[in-house]
Amino acid sequence: MSTVDIDAKIPNNVDLAGDRRLQRALEAWQPKFVRWWEDLGPSAFKRNEVYLRTAIDVGRDGWANFDHVEMPDYRWGIFLAEQEPDRTIAFGDHKGEAAWQEVPGEYRSDLQRLIVVQGDTEPASVEQQRHLSLTAPSLYDMRNLFQVNVEEGRHLWAMVYLLHRYFGRDGREEADEMLERHSGDDDNPRILGAFNEETPDWLSFFMFTYFTDRDGKYQLASLRESAFDPLSRTCDFMLKEEAHHMFVGASGVGRVVQRTLELMLEHDTDDVHPYGGINLDLLQKYINFHFSVSADLFGAETSTNAANYYAAGIKGRFQEEKRDDDHQLKTAYRNVPLWEDGQIGEREVTQLSALNETLRDDYIEDCQKGLDRWNRMLADAGANELRLPHTGFHRDVGTFRDTHVSPDGRAISEDEWNANVDAWLPTADDRSHVQSLQVGVNEPGKMAGWLAPPSRGIHQKPIDYDYVKV
């Protein structure tokens, strides 16, 4: 492991100074990144000082520094987790062999594709969220938005380093193209559909960071198992930063639930819209939408590509080494959902072909934990609980594509879907109400009226700290 060169033009612990050709290539890419950030990064408060966490090391203690910084001056860098001595491959056909320090020729194309898809999501979310600072419900929340944004930018750097270092001209071209695609662009959109959706309001942002960033956690965790050691170590460190993104979502939705309950009690009604709140049924609609869109990110229930990635050792399962099986899965079976003749059923397939569904199952179980916390608040108040919709609801990928499934898991007709869809997914009126609440609050310690204050501040600072100097 190289020591951290924190004062370099590109902070890193990969010894860029020892590879002048690579260093020049990345320093030539850096101005392109800066132009992209200026054009499509946060649209307001760009030059305000923000209390941000910046990666400065990779150790368990003291890996980040907190201080006020202007975002264009943020120290984006390249950090790989510490190398595990004598690491071996934990799964697939190469199980037990030494982990790869270079890209095997036979897996070059597949590895490059995985890195490009992961890398493409990072700037996409920044683009989706670029206008939210204008309507931040507090300076605390604005700071959290900017923290997510700068770390998504750093995650882009992480993938770009791998492309430049290990994939030659093809990698350099792919790195450039990640700044040329744009979220929602008609002609050159982002690769994955969820990253072309708008994030028009803060409720959507909290749902995105809860559901879609949680997909990112599971994708990164499965790449963390990769036999390609530089990718594994890159994702290992990215997961440290990703945890904060999911905290923003979980705590944000929890604060909305809390405030809704406060308004319900104060005004003795389930309808808090006239009092500047968000009704529980509207929260449920947002959950239905963001969960279903994020579930699509895992792909179809069975996948030859996923099976090939696993057999090759380039993408594993979540917490692969903790699983009690042979880690090859050629003779193990499981059931996956199946839509057949207008009904929801199951079919038995090899676990190797069902890796997408296994990862989605892990994801759904993790998503449920947040709902369990919110539902404890609701139960204490005697309110109806929030639920994840059935995995077949509102899907655009896999066996449930072009089908109609209710949130409670019933196969329904197109007429029944059309009659009920406005009760299940956000309508234009719903989004208009949420949009009407989006008024920026820029005074330290003050909060918009549709969500409760956080239980504590950032990095042991008080809630009324000057998180963004406005």
N, C-alpha and C positions, 0 to 999 in steps of 0.2 A: 504494500500500500504506500502510495506517495503521500507526503505531507501536504497539508492544505496550503496553497499559495493564494492567500486571501487578498493580497495587494495587486495581483495580476490584472491586466485589462479585462480578462475573463477569469474570475475566481474559479479555482478548480483544485481537485486532488488527484488528477490523472496525468500529471507531469506534462502539461502542454508545452512548457518551455523546452522539454527534451525532444519534441517532434515539431520542428520549425514549419514543415510543410502543412501539417494539420493545424497548427496554431494560426498560420497565415490564412488558411481556408476559413476557419471559424471567425477570425477577426474581419474577414471580408463579408461574412454572412451577418455579422453583428449590426452594421448600419441598416441592412434590410429589415432586421427585426425591429430596430428602433423606429424606422419609418412606419412599419405596420402598427406598432404600439401607439405612435402619435396619431395615426389615421383611424384606427379601429379599436384602440384601447379605451379606457374610461373617457367619456366625453366631457366631464366637468371635474373641477378640483385637481387638475393634473399637476399643478405646481404648488398645491398646498402641502404642508408637512403632515405626514400620516404616521401614526405610531405602529410601525410594521416589524414583523419578525423576519430576519434575514438569516439564511443558512450560512454558517461560518465554519462548520466542522461536521463530522459524521459520527462522532462518539456518542455514547448514551447520555453522557453528562455534558451540558454546555454546548450543544450542537447549533444553537441559534442565538442571535443577538436581537434585543428589542430596542428600538430608538425611533425618533421622528426622522423621516426622510421624505424627500420629494420623489414621487414614483418614477419619473424619468431617470433619476439617479440611483434607483434600486440596483443592488449588486447581484444581478442574475448570474448564476454560476453553474458549474458542472461538478456534481458530487456523486460518487459511488460509495455504497456502504463498504465497510471493511471486508477484505477478502477472507473467506473461510479456508484455512489451510487444508490441503488434500481433499477438497470437496469432490464428491462423486455424484453421478447422475442418479436420481432417486426413483425414476420410473421409465417406462417404455422399453423399446428394444435395446437401448444402450445402458440399461440399469446396471449400476455398479462400476461403470467406466469413469475415468477422470472427466470432470467438467471441462467444457471447451473454453479456451481463452481466445480463440479465433473462430471465424465462421466456417463450418464445413461446407465445401462446395455444393454438396447435394441438397443442403438445406438453405442455401443462400436466399433464394427467391421467397420461400415461406417466411423466414425470419424478417426479411426486409418488409414484406407485406404487413406482418404483425406490428412492427415498429412504426410504420407509416400510419396505420389505422389508429394506433394508440396516440401517436404524436398529433394527428389531425384533430383529435377531440380537444386538445389543450387550448389552442388559440380560438377554437370555435366557441367555447363557453365564455371566453372574454368578450368576443364579439356579441354574443347573445345578451350579455349583461351590461353593455357599455353605457347605456343611458340611465341605469338605476340610481346612480349617485345623485341625480337631480331630485329624486323623490325619497331619499333615505329617511326612514322613520326616526332615526337618531344618529348622532355622530358615532356612537358605539357600533351601530349596524353598518354605517358607511365604512368605518375602518375594517370591519369583517369582510365586507364586499371587496375592498381593495386588497386585503390580505389574500383572499381567494384568487383574485385576478393576477397578482404578481407571482403567486406560486404556480398558477396554471402556465404563466409565461416561463417560469423556471423549468417546469416539466416539459415544455416544448424544447427548451435548451437540452434537456437530458436526452430526448429522443434524437434531436439533431446531431448531438455529439456522436451517438452510436452510428447514425447514417454516414456522417463524414469519416469517422475513424475506421469503419469496417466494411463499407460498401462502395467506396471509390466514387467514380463519376455518377453512377446511378444514384447513390446515396445523396450526393450533393444536389442533384437535380430534384430529388424527392423533397429535400429540405427546403429548396426554393419554392416548390409547388405548395407546400403547407402554408406559405404566406400569400399565395395567389388564390387559393380557394377561400371562400367567405361564407359564413353562416347565412342560409336563406337566399344566396345568390341564384338567380334563375339559370345563369349560364355555367357557373362554376361553383356549385354548392359544396359543403362539407360532405365527407364520405358517408357518415351514419345519419339516418333520418332524424333522430332525437336532437341532433346538434344543428338542425336547420329550423327547429321550432323557435318561435319568439319567446323571450323572457320579459314580458311587458310590465310586470309589477312585482312587488316584493313578496307577495304570497307565492307567486310562481317561482321566485328565486329560492325561497325557503324549501319549496317542494323539490326543486331541481337539485339543490345541495343535499337534500335528504335522500331522494330516490336515484337520481342520475349519477351523482358523485359516488353513491354507494355501489352502483354498477362499476364505476371506475376502481373502487377498492377491490372488487372481486376479479376484475380483469388484471389489475396490477399484481394481485396476490397469486394468480395463476401463472403470470409471466415471471414472478419471483422464483418459481420452481424451475425455471428453464435451465437446460443443460448449458446454454450459452451464458457463461458466468458474468460477463460485463452487463448483459441485460438483466440478469437476476439481481445483481448488486445495485444497478440503477433503480429498479422497481422497489427494492427493499428500502432504499432511502426515500423514494417518492411517497411510500406509504406513511412515513412519519408525518409528512406535510398534509397528505390527503385526510388524515384523521380530523384535522381542524375544519375542513370543508363540510364533513358530515355533521360535526358538532354544530356548525352554523345552522344547518337545516333542521336538526333535531330540536335544538333549543329554540329556534325561530318559530317552528310550528307549535311547539309547546307553549310559547308565550302568547301566541294567537289564541290557542285553546283556553288558556288561563284568563285572558282578557274577555273573551266571549262569555265565559262562565260568570265573571264579575258583572258584566253588563246584564246578563240574564237575571242574576240575583237582585241587582240594583233596581231594575225596571219590571221585575216579575213577569217576564215574557221570554218565549223562545225566539222571537223575532227581534234581533238587536240591530238590524240594518238602519232603522230610523235614528238610532243612537250612536251611529258611527262605528259599528262593530261588524263582524263577519259571522253569519249564522253557521251552525254546525252542519246543516245539510249542504251548504256551499263548500265548506271545508271538505266534506266527503266527496263532492264532485271533483275538486282539485286533486284529491288523493287518487281517485279512480283514473283520472287522465294521466297524471305523472307516473303512477305505478305502471300502467299498461304500456305507455310509450317507452319507459325504461326497461320493462321486461323484454321488449323486442330486441334490445341491444345484445341479448345473449344468443340470438340466432334461432334457427329451427331446432325442433326437439331432437332430431338426429342429424348428424353432420359428418360427412366423409372427411372434410378438411380438419375438423376438430380431432377426429380419430387419428388422422395422419400426423397432426401436430403432436399428439400425445405419444404415439408410437415412436416418433422421431426424437422425443425428449425435449421439444422446444416450448411446449406450453402444458403445464400440469393442471391438477385440480387445486382447489382452495385447501390449504394446509395438507398438502399431499403426504408428507412424511408421517403425519399423525393418523393416517387411515390404515386400518387393519385388513389389508388384502395383499395380493401379489404385485400390485402397482404396474400390472400389464393389461389386465382386464379382458383378455381374449376369450376367456371361458366363463365370464361372469355376466349375468343378465339382470335387467330391471324393466319395469313397465314405464311407458311414457304415454301422455295423452294422445288421443286420436279422434279426429272428427270424421265420422263415416255415416253416410246416409242420413244426414241431418241430426245426428245424435253424438253425444260426447262419450267416448269409450277409452279403451287402453289397448296397447299392444306391447308385446314383449320384444325387447331388442337387446343387443349386447351393451354392456356398460361402456364399452369403448366407443360405440357409435352415439351414445346418449350423453356425452360429456357436457354439451351445452345445457341440457335439461338438469343435470346434476348440479352445475354451477348456478343455474337459476333457482333450484330448490334451496341451495345454501343462502342465496340472496334473499329469497322470500322469507325464510326463517329469520334472517337478520332484520329485515324491514319490519316484521311483526313486533320486534322488541320495542321499537319506538311507539307503535300504536298501543302496546300494553301499558307503557308509561302514561301516555295521554289518556287512555281509558281509565286509569286509576283516578285521575283528576275528575273525569266525567262521572264515574261511579260514585265518588264522594258527594257530588252535587246532584245525583239522581238523574243525570242526563243520559241519552242514548249513546252507545259506544260508536267509535269510528272503526271501519273495517277495510281490510284490503279486498279488492274485488277478486273474483275468480281469475285464475291465470289465463283463461280463454277470452276474457272480456276485452273488447276494443283492441284486438291484436291485429298487426299488419305483417307479421312474420310467422312462418311455420304452419302447423296444421290448422290453426284457428284463423288464418288469413281469409278474408272474404266470407266470414261466417258471422252469425249473430248469437252471442252468449250474454246472458244477463249477469249483473255483478254477483248474484248468489249462485251462479253456475248452472243455469238452465239453458238448454238449447231452445231458441225462440225463433219465431218467424220474422220476416222483414217488417211486416205490419206492426207486430208487437214492439220491435226495436224502435221504429219510427214514432210510435205512440209514447214511448217512455224515455227516449234518449235525452230529452231536455231535463229529466229528473236525475239522470246519471252522470252527465258530462256538463261542464260549464257552458252556459249559453252566452250570447252577446250581452244580455242584460246582466248576467252574473259578473262578467268581466268588466262591464261598465261600472257596476257598484264597487268592485274592488279598485278599479282605476280611480274612482272618485275619492277614495281614501288616501291616495298616493300624494301626499303633500310633504315636502321635505321639512325636517326639523333639524335645525343647525345650531341649537343652543346646548351646551354641555349638560348632560343629565336629564334633558327633556325627551319625552317619547311621544310618538304619534298615538292617538287615542284608540287605535284598533289592535294594539298588542301591548302586553305587560312589559315592564322593565326586566332585564336579565337578573338572575339571582346574584351574580357577581361580575366584576369587571375583568379586563384582560390583563394577564401577567401581574396579578395582585394589585392592579390599579383600581381606584374607585369607579363607580358607574358614571359619575359626573366628570371624569377625567377628560382632558382636551385630546381626545383620540385623533381628531382631525382639526388642525388649526385653520379656522375659517375667518 
